[in-house]
Amino acid sequence: MTGKSNYKPYYRIERDGTVFERICLDVPDISVREELICKHYLKNYAKVFLQDTVGVKIISSDDPWDFKIELSTKEVFNVEITSIAEDSELFEKLKREERLITKSKEETLPLHELEKLNGFFPNSEIEGLIKKYKDSGISKKDLVENPYKDRNPNIFLSSRTYDKEPLSNLIRKAIESKEVKKHFGKDNTVLIIDNRTLTYEYPDLNLALNSLEDHYKSSSFKEIWFYTGYCSDINGNNAEFSLAPLKIPKDQEEILNKMKKNNPPDNKGTIYI
């Protein structure tokens, strides 16, 4: 990972003592993360399918889709990003960690924010500071010195059960949650599923790809991709990521099939470009 940025290593300890290391894209600001994912998709789209350099213009964001994109080829389409994790509890843990990392860069914090962070990650020293501020009559909206400033990097420890539902269930729920939205233009929208899971491996993804094939094809979305980010500069360059096609147009499918002949997949089904 020398020279790489915006990543976090996770170490998962199995019941038999085996340790798995997982490198994950780490961008605490969700809006910046989504913009990076959109850039990575566009890079892949230009390199694999257009096979040319193109100009990109973001026409709008969150109106109602995450991004409305116009290419220099005059192609216009939407990009929508949704995240999945093993369960809501793990997803909440990730968001709390990201919140602490983001806030640790600030010189001061509102007292209510300091209380919230200490509730997430209890610390007796910070608990004493909060009590001191309250006793002095400071309101919850007042800014106080940030005791988390420059306390990075952190090592977060957590535990979880070993039972998990099939990855296909998470993917199906993510697609259905977007399908029910009444936004116009699904047939011109690329749906990207941001994989923020920590315990699923390639066999889980391959099983999901096979078991949900009919579900993907019946979706209203123009394309559906399963994205896993590993690292990236903040401008989207010097990045490592993977994109697995769940639903793509016929012409894209034909291009990928030609790529497989010229660049055979490894034993996990992955093509490196």
N, C-alpha and C positions, 0 to 999 in steps of 0.2 A: 504493500500500500504506500510505498515511498512516493512522495509527490502528489498523492491524492488528498482530497479534502471533503469535508461534510459527510463523514461516515462515522459509524459507531460499531464497535465489536460487541457481540453478545456471546456469552458462553452458557450453553445449556448442559446441565449435568443430568444424565439419565440414571435410572435406578441401579444399573449395574456398574456405575462409576464412569462410564464413557462420557467424554466431554466433546461437545460439538461447538465449533466456533462459527458464528454467522456474522457477516459484515452487512450492515444495512445503511442505506441512505439516511442521513441524520440532518434534517432541516427543521428546526423547531417552529418557524413561522409557517403556518399551513398555506397561506397565500403564496409565499415564495416557493414552497414545496410543489404546489400544483402548477405553478408557472414553469418550474424545472421539468416536471413530468411532461407537460405539454411540449416543451422544447425538445425533449428526448424523443417523443413520438414523432415530431416533425422531422427531426434528423433522420430517424429510421425510415420514415415515409419517403423523404427525398433521396436517400441513398439506395434503398432497396427497390422502390417501385417507380419513382420518377427517374432515378439514375442520373440526376443532374442537380446543379446548384439552383436554389430558388430563393426569392425574396419573400419575407413573411411580414404581414401586418395584422396586429390584433385590433380588430374593429371595436370590440366591446368585451366586457367581462361581467359575469354574474347578471346577465340580462337576456334571457333567464339562465342560459347555460354558462358554464365556467368561462369559456372563451369562444368568441366568434372570430374565425381566422380567414384571412384572404391571402392567397398566394399570388406571386407575380405571374403565374400561369392563368390568373383570373378565377381560379377555383375558390369557392367560398363554402365553408362548412363550420360546424360547431364541435367543440371538444368538452366533454363532461367527465369529471374524475370523481370516483368514489373509493373509499378505503375499506379494507377488511382486516380483521385481526381474529385471533382464536376465539375470543369472547369479549363482552363489554368490559369485564373487569380488567383484562390485560390492556385493552385499548385505553381505558381510563388511566392505568399506570403509565403508559407511554405518554399520554397528554400531560400528566403531572410532571414527569421528568422533563419534558420539553418546556413546560412553563417555568420550572426552576432554572433551567439553563438559560432561557431567554431573559428572565428577570435578573439573573446574576451579572448581566452586563451593564445594568443601570446603577448610577451613583446613589439614587434615592428611590424610595418606594412609599406609596401611601400605607399608612398603618394597617388598614384592612387587608392589603395585599400581603404584608408581612405576616399577619395572622393566618391567612389562608395557606401560605407556603409552609408555615410551621405546623399547621394542621396536617398537611400532606406528609411532611418530613420532620417529625418532632425533634426538637433540640433544646435541651435544658438551658443552655446559655442564651439562645434567642428567646425562649420563653421568659427568662428574667428581663431581657430588654423590653419586651412587649409590656410586661407588668410595670416596668419603670416608666414607660411612655404614658401608659394609662393613668398611673398615679399622679403624673405631672399635669394631667388635664388635656393632653393632646387628643384631638378628635380623630376618628378613623380615616377621615379624608386627608389629614395633614401628612406631608412628606417627612420621612425620617431617614436617617442614614441606613444604607443597605448593607446588612451584615453578610450577605451572600456574595457581594462584589469580589470578583477575582478568586472565588473558591471553586475553581474549575481546574482539571476535570474531576468529575465525581464518579464513584463506583456505586451503582444501584444494585441492591440485592432484592430478590423476590422469590416467591414460591408459587407453584400452581399444581393442580391435579394433572395426572397423566391421561385422563380420559378426554377425548376431543371428538367433535363431530366431523364427518367427512368434509374435506375441502370443497367438494361439489355443493354442499349445502350452503356454505358461506358465499360462494360465487353466485348461486341461484338467488339467494336472498338479496344480494347486492344489485343484481340485474332487475329483479322484481321491484325493489324499492324505487328504482328510477323509472321503470315502466309505468308505474301507477301515477306518476306526476303528469299533470295535464299540459305541460309545456308543448308548444307547437314546434315541429321540426325534428322529431326523433329520427326520421328517415334520412336526415342530412347531418346526423350527429354521431361522432365517434365517442363511444363509452370506454373509458380506461379504468380498470380495476386496479387500484394501488395496493399491492400485496404487502401488508405490514405484519404478516404472521411470522412466528419464530420457530414453530415446531413442525411445519409441513415440509416435505421433501419432494423431489422430482416424481417418485412413484405416485404420490398423492395428486399432483397436478395432472399427470398422464391419465389417471383414473377419472379425474373430474372432466378432462377434455373429452373422454370417450362417453361417459355416462350422461353428459348434458348436451350432446351434439344436437339433438332435436330441439332442445330448449333454446339454444343459441340461434338456430336457423329461424325460429318463429318470432324472434325478438324484433321490435320495431326499429331498433337502432341500425344505423348504416354499417358500423363496424363495432366489434367488441374486442378489446385487448387486455391481457393479463400482464401487468407491469410489475417488475421487481427492480428496485433501485439499490445500488451498492455505494456509489460515491459520485460526486460531481463538483466542479467549480460552480460558483454562484451564477455564472453566465450560461451554464449548461454544457460547457466544454470540459475536456479532460474527464470524461464521465465513463462509468461502467454501469450498464443496466441490461435487463433482458425484457423482451416483449414476446408473449405467446399469443398467437391469433386464435380467438375463440369464434369470431364471425368476421369474415372478410369477403369482399366481392370476388366474383369468379376470376377476373383478370389478375387480381393480386394473388389468388390461389395458384394460378398458372405460373406466375413469376417465382413464387416460393418453391414450387415443384421443380422448376428448372434449376434453382439454386441448390436444391438437395442433390441433384445429379452431379453438378460441378463442385459442390462443397459438401460432401456427405456428413450428416449429423454424427456426433459422438454417441457413446453408449447410453447417454441420457436424453438423446433426441435433440440436442442443442447444436445450432449452426452459429459459428463465430464469424463476424464480419468486421 
